[in-house]
Amino acid sequence: MDNKNKVFIATSLDGYIADKNGGLDWLQSIPNPDNDDMGYVEFTNGIDALVMGRTTFETVIGFDVPWPYNKPVFVLSNKLEEIPESHKSKAFLVKGTLTEILDQIHKKGFNRLYIDGGTTISNFLKEDLIDELVLTTIPILLGGGSSLFTELPNEQKYELIETKTYLNQIVQNRYKRKR
């Protein structure tokens, strides 16, 4: 099976994934009375596992909600010594270079990966390891915060595969890496 690394993330109009205080409340700025998942469930049905950074993992376990993933989660961290007891069967610590980590995960039979978390996505992009980007744009200017995109060693071309609009306000574009 083909190995694919995919991103599914929301940004502000000015390209931020978190506000100046690291907050995510702005993601709910458009009323969503029917709780439209905006393609998230369909997207996650097409992946085998998630790869996220420690900060994203700690943010998710800090939310006052049940663990939101039904697929294995691989957490990249050089600082974290072990996964908290409460999440040992759900999340797994991985260390090494991105290619070493991908090798470890692929050997376990997980090929279609959801790459999540600002720093992790940036690092995968820097090494040109992202195959697909699903970017959902919320119509708000945050004026600062955590940027999704950082400087890259080389330009990367993507092809627009699909555009959808949700709640008459939110635009989602799906891009495939041109290789």
Residue frames as qw, qx, qy, qz and C-alpha x, y, z in Angstrom:
[[0.000, 0.886, 0.463, 0.000, 0.00, 0.00, 0.00],
 [0.342, 0.630, -0.040, 0.696, 1.12, 3.54, -0.69],
 [0.409, -0.431, -0.442, 0.672, 2.43, 5.50, 2.24],
 [0.054, 0.702, 0.294, 0.647, 0.64, 8.83, 2.52],
 [0.303, -0.321, -0.466, 0.767, 1.10, 11.65, 5.00],
 [0.040, -0.663, -0.502, -0.553, -1.91, 13.92, 5.19],
 [0.102, -0.095, -0.403, 0.904, -2.71, 17.13, 7.01],
 [0.197, -0.678, -0.609, -0.361, -6.24, 18.19, 8.02],
 [0.358, -0.352, -0.381, 0.776, -6.18, 21.55, 9.77],
 [0.076, 0.902, 0.406, 0.126, -8.00, 24.84, 10.10],
 [0.443, -0.052, -0.062, 0.893, -6.37, 28.24, 9.72],
 [0.097, 0.769, 0.281, -0.566, -7.45, 31.83, 10.03],
 [0.567, 0.813, 0.127, 0.038, -7.51, 33.98, 6.88],
 [0.107, 0.896, -0.424, 0.073, -4.03, 35.18, 7.82],
 [0.712, 0.366, -0.595, 0.072, -2.68, 31.64, 8.14],
 [0.142, -0.448, 0.707, -0.529, -2.63, 31.06, 11.89],
 [0.600, -0.171, -0.767, -0.146, -3.59, 27.80, 13.61],
 [0.481, -0.575, -0.549, 0.370, -3.73, 29.29, 17.13],
 [0.006, 0.953, 0.116, 0.281, -4.17, 32.85, 18.37],
 [0.214, 0.722, -0.439, 0.490, -1.53, 34.95, 20.17],
 [0.490, -0.496, 0.550, -0.459, -2.30, 33.16, 23.46],
 [0.006, 0.168, -0.983, -0.079, -2.29, 29.70, 21.88],
 [0.495, 0.248, 0.568, -0.609, -6.10, 29.76, 21.98],
 [0.073, 0.099, 0.870, 0.477, -8.43, 27.89, 19.64],
 [0.255, 0.509, 0.616, -0.545, -11.79, 29.48, 20.55],
 [0.280, 0.517, -0.252, -0.768, -11.87, 31.32, 17.20],
 [0.033, 0.039, -0.934, -0.354, -12.40, 27.92, 15.51],
 [0.033, 0.525, 0.837, -0.151, -15.98, 28.12, 16.86],
 [0.013, 0.339, 0.071, -0.938, -16.51, 31.70, 15.63],
 [0.413, 0.005, -0.512, -0.754, -19.00, 30.63, 12.94],
 [0.663, -0.079, 0.473, -0.575, -22.23, 29.23, 14.39],
 [0.338, 0.195, -0.877, -0.280, -22.54, 25.52, 13.63],
 [0.645, -0.192, 0.300, -0.675, -25.95, 24.51, 15.02],
 [0.954, 0.104, -0.117, -0.254, -25.94, 21.06, 13.39],
 [0.585, -0.582, 0.547, 0.143, -22.35, 20.32, 14.44],
 [0.805, 0.578, -0.127, -0.027, -21.21, 19.75, 10.85],
 [0.782, -0.439, 0.275, 0.345, -17.88, 17.90, 11.08],
 [0.277, 0.865, -0.274, -0.317, -16.72, 19.53, 7.82],
 [0.769, 0.483, -0.415, -0.055, -15.36, 16.31, 6.39],
 [0.195, -0.638, 0.693, -0.273, -13.37, 15.30, 9.46],
 [0.787, -0.105, 0.560, -0.237, -14.99, 11.88, 9.95],
 [0.848, 0.528, 0.031, -0.035, -14.62, 11.04, 6.26],
 [0.295, 0.785, -0.512, 0.186, -10.97, 12.16, 6.40],
 [0.360, -0.516, 0.724, -0.285, -10.18, 10.09, 9.51],
 [0.910, 0.126, 0.335, -0.211, -11.88, 7.04, 7.99],
 [0.772, 0.611, -0.146, 0.097, -9.16, 7.20, 5.33],
 [0.131, 0.724, -0.604, 0.308, -6.21, 7.11, 7.73],
 [0.798, -0.076, -0.587, 0.114, -4.55, 4.33, 9.73],
 [0.618, -0.458, -0.354, 0.532, -2.93, 6.35, 12.53],
 [0.023, 0.984, 0.046, 0.169, -2.07, 9.86, 13.70],
 [0.677, 0.019, -0.207, 0.706, 1.32, 11.44, 14.24],
 [0.127, -0.931, -0.148, -0.309, 1.40, 14.49, 16.47],
 [0.332, 0.481, -0.479, 0.655, 3.85, 16.48, 18.51],
 [0.357, -0.235, -0.732, 0.531, 4.01, 16.51, 22.29],
 [0.113, 0.106, 0.213, -0.965, 2.39, 19.96, 22.60],
 [0.552, -0.071, -0.422, -0.716, -0.66, 18.90, 20.56],
 [0.578, -0.178, -0.795, 0.048, -0.89, 15.65, 22.52],
 [0.235, -0.203, -0.607, 0.731, -0.74, 17.53, 25.84],
 [0.302, 0.028, -0.042, -0.952, -3.36, 20.01, 24.58],
 [0.611, -0.128, -0.604, -0.496, -5.71, 17.18, 23.57],
 [0.540, -0.254, -0.766, 0.241, -5.37, 15.29, 26.86],
 [0.102, -0.114, -0.402, 0.903, -5.95, 18.61, 28.65],
 [0.420, -0.193, -0.325, -0.825, -9.39, 19.07, 27.04],
 [0.419, -0.045, 0.705, -0.571, -12.24, 18.03, 29.27],
 [0.790, 0.278, -0.165, -0.520, -13.53, 15.51, 26.72],
 [0.910, -0.104, 0.397, 0.054, -13.11, 11.77, 26.16],
 [0.380, -0.365, 0.628, 0.572, -10.10, 10.74, 24.04],
 [0.544, 0.578, 0.051, -0.606, -11.22, 11.79, 20.55],
 [0.364, 0.520, -0.678, -0.370, -9.32, 9.26, 18.43],
 [0.926, -0.047, 0.288, -0.238, -10.18, 5.68, 17.53],
 [0.821, 0.472, -0.233, 0.221, -6.88, 5.13, 15.71],
 [0.762, -0.330, -0.135, 0.541, -3.40, 4.76, 17.22],
 [0.072, 0.989, -0.062, 0.113, -1.65, 8.04, 17.98],
 [0.800, 0.031, -0.127, 0.586, 2.13, 8.32, 17.68],
 [0.206, -0.975, -0.048, 0.062, 3.57, 11.17, 19.72],
 [0.662, 0.462, -0.194, 0.557, 6.87, 12.73, 18.65],
 [0.365, -0.909, 0.092, -0.179, 8.90, 13.96, 21.58],
 [0.592, 0.374, -0.536, 0.471, 12.45, 14.20, 22.76],
 [0.175, -0.458, 0.447, -0.748, 11.33, 15.58, 26.15],
 [0.811, -0.248, 0.083, -0.524, 8.55, 13.19, 27.11],
 [0.132, -0.404, 0.901, -0.089, 9.86, 10.05, 28.82],
 [0.052, 0.206, 0.975, 0.072, 6.61, 8.12, 28.64],
 [0.344, -0.406, -0.465, -0.707, 2.94, 8.41, 27.77],
 [0.399, -0.283, 0.487, -0.724, 0.76, 9.02, 30.85],
 [0.212, 0.023, 0.961, -0.174, -0.77, 5.82, 32.27],
 [0.489, 0.473, 0.453, -0.576, -4.28, 6.96, 31.27],
 [0.597, 0.673, -0.137, -0.414, -3.36, 6.91, 27.55],
 [0.339, -0.479, 0.779, 0.220, -0.83, 4.03, 27.34],
 [0.560, 0.230, 0.787, 0.119, -3.05, 1.84, 25.14],
 [0.420, 0.826, 0.362, -0.105, -4.01, 4.75, 22.86],
 [0.261, 0.937, -0.231, 0.026, -0.81, 6.70, 22.29],
 [0.920, -0.080, 0.070, 0.377, 2.77, 5.62, 21.66],
 [0.189, -0.877, 0.254, 0.361, 5.98, 7.59, 22.02],
 [0.846, 0.381, 0.154, 0.341, 8.26, 7.71, 18.98],
 [0.276, -0.842, 0.249, 0.392, 11.74, 9.20, 18.74],
 [0.647, -0.014, 0.528, 0.550, 14.33, 9.71, 16.03],
 [0.032, 0.220, -0.368, -0.903, 14.49, 11.52, 12.70],
 [0.649, 0.288, 0.134, -0.692, 11.23, 11.82, 10.78],
 [0.648, 0.342, -0.598, -0.326, 12.31, 9.17, 8.29],
 [0.174, 0.153, -0.925, 0.300, 13.28, 6.78, 11.14],
 [0.384, 0.145, 0.575, -0.708, 9.95, 7.44, 12.84],
 [0.691, 0.334, -0.174, -0.617, 8.01, 6.86, 9.61],
 [0.469, 0.289, -0.830, -0.084, 9.90, 3.60, 9.10],
 [0.070, -0.026, 0.861, -0.503, 8.94, 2.46, 12.63],
 [0.527, 0.272, 0.353, -0.724, 5.27, 3.33, 12.03],
 [0.649, 0.381, -0.436, -0.493, 5.14, 1.76, 8.54],
 [0.284, 0.235, -0.926, 0.087, 6.68, -1.46, 9.92],
 [0.259, 0.137, 0.764, -0.575, 3.72, -1.65, 12.33],
 [0.196, 0.414, 0.845, 0.275, 1.41, -1.64, 9.29],
 [0.094, 0.834, 0.367, -0.401, 0.23, 1.98, 9.45],
 [0.524, 0.173, 0.431, 0.714, 0.66, 3.64, 6.05],
 [0.025, 0.684, 0.356, 0.636, -1.88, 6.43, 5.74],
 [0.451, -0.337, -0.483, 0.671, -0.97, 8.93, 8.43],
 [0.089, -0.917, -0.283, -0.268, -2.69, 12.05, 9.72],
 [0.529, 0.085, -0.272, 0.799, 0.04, 14.52, 10.61],
 [0.263, -0.854, -0.367, -0.257, -1.16, 16.98, 13.27],
 [0.542, -0.715, -0.096, 0.432, 0.24, 19.86, 15.28],
 [0.247, 0.959, -0.082, -0.111, 1.91, 23.05, 14.11],
 [0.210, -0.729, 0.627, 0.180, 5.55, 22.17, 14.74],
 [0.640, -0.017, 0.760, 0.114, 5.13, 18.59, 13.52],
 [0.612, 0.709, 0.351, 0.002, 3.45, 19.73, 10.28],
 [0.128, 0.938, -0.291, -0.137, 6.23, 22.34, 9.76],
 [0.396, -0.532, 0.730, 0.167, 8.92, 19.71, 10.28],
 [0.678, 0.268, 0.677, 0.102, 7.26, 17.29, 7.84],
 [0.471, 0.869, 0.145, -0.049, 6.92, 20.10, 5.28],
 [0.108, -0.852, 0.473, 0.197, 10.60, 21.07, 5.71],
 [0.385, -0.302, 0.845, 0.216, 11.54, 17.51, 4.77],
 [0.476, 0.248, -0.467, -0.703, 8.95, 17.42, 1.97],
 [0.020, -0.017, -0.994, 0.104, 7.08, 14.54, 3.59],
 [0.432, 0.385, 0.499, -0.645, 3.48, 15.80, 3.17],
 [0.208, 0.155, 0.830, 0.494, 1.44, 14.26, 0.34],
 [0.131, -0.629, -0.612, -0.461, -1.91, 15.92, 0.93],
 [0.065, -0.075, -0.396, 0.913, -3.11, 19.09, 2.66],
 [0.167, -0.679, -0.654, -0.287, -6.73, 19.68, 3.65],
 [0.201, -0.037, -0.276, 0.939, -6.89, 23.32, 4.72],
 [0.133, -0.748, -0.642, -0.107, -10.07, 24.70, 6.21],
 [0.237, 0.216, -0.095, 0.942, -10.13, 28.51, 6.33],
 [0.182, -0.712, -0.611, 0.294, -12.15, 30.26, 9.03],
 [0.255, 0.711, 0.215, 0.619, -13.05, 33.84, 7.99],
 [0.462, -0.878, -0.073, 0.106, -11.24, 35.65, 10.79],
 [0.485, 0.637, -0.352, 0.485, -8.00, 37.63, 10.94],
 [0.754, -0.535, -0.294, 0.242, -6.15, 36.78, 14.14],
 [0.079, 0.956, -0.179, 0.220, -3.35, 39.29, 13.55],
 [0.064, 0.617, -0.737, 0.269, -0.75, 36.98, 15.04],
 [0.878, -0.236, 0.281, -0.306, -0.29, 33.64, 16.72],
 [0.567, -0.269, 0.737, 0.251, 1.11, 30.30, 15.61],
 [0.479, 0.546, -0.364, -0.583, 1.58, 30.25, 11.86],
 [0.951, 0.123, 0.266, -0.096, 0.89, 27.05, 9.96],
 [0.811, 0.488, -0.003, 0.323, 3.64, 27.70, 7.43],
 [0.441, -0.776, 0.251, 0.375, 7.25, 28.50, 8.18],
 [0.250, 0.743, -0.514, -0.349, 10.27, 28.92, 5.96],
 [0.957, 0.104, 0.269, 0.000, 11.00, 25.94, 3.72],
 [0.490, -0.423, 0.523, 0.555, 14.32, 24.95, 2.12],
 [0.092, 0.000, 0.699, 0.709, 12.65, 24.65, -1.31],
 [0.534, 0.116, -0.010, -0.837, 9.38, 25.56, -2.94],
 [0.249, 0.129, 0.960, -0.027, 6.76, 22.81, -3.13],
 [0.377, 0.020, -0.375, -0.847, 3.99, 22.70, -5.71],
 [0.315, 0.222, 0.849, -0.362, 0.52, 21.42, -4.88],
 [0.184, -0.192, -0.667, -0.696, -2.46, 20.70, -7.07],
 [0.469, -0.007, 0.361, -0.806, -5.97, 21.69, -5.98],
 [0.040, -0.102, -0.982, -0.155, -8.10, 18.52, -5.90],
 [0.241, -0.623, -0.721, -0.187, -11.32, 19.78, -4.36],
 [0.026, -0.173, 0.273, -0.946, -12.98, 22.81, -2.77],
 [0.309, -0.568, -0.758, -0.088, -15.96, 22.68, -0.43],
 [0.128, -0.422, 0.176, -0.880, -17.87, 25.35, 1.45],
 [0.379, -0.389, -0.809, 0.225, -19.37, 24.74, 4.87],
 [0.178, -0.684, -0.506, 0.494, -21.94, 26.88, 6.70],
 [0.360, 0.856, 0.271, 0.254, -21.77, 29.34, 3.76],
 [0.207, -0.958, 0.196, -0.017, -18.67, 30.79, 5.42],
 [0.552, -0.567, 0.590, 0.163, -15.90, 28.26, 5.71],
 [0.704, 0.592, -0.331, -0.212, -13.84, 27.17, 2.72],
 [0.741, -0.378, 0.545, 0.106, -12.00, 23.88, 2.65],
 [0.567, 0.676, -0.415, -0.220, -9.39, 23.18, -0.01],
 [0.896, -0.215, 0.372, 0.109, -7.79, 19.81, -0.61],
 [0.322, 0.813, -0.455, -0.168, -4.34, 19.84, -2.21],
 [0.976, -0.032, 0.141, 0.165, -2.14, 17.03, -3.44],
 [0.340, -0.697, 0.444, 0.449, 1.65, 17.34, -3.59],
 [0.757, 0.637, -0.115, -0.094, 2.92, 17.41, -7.17],
 [0.635, -0.533, 0.495, 0.262, 6.01, 15.23, -7.38]]
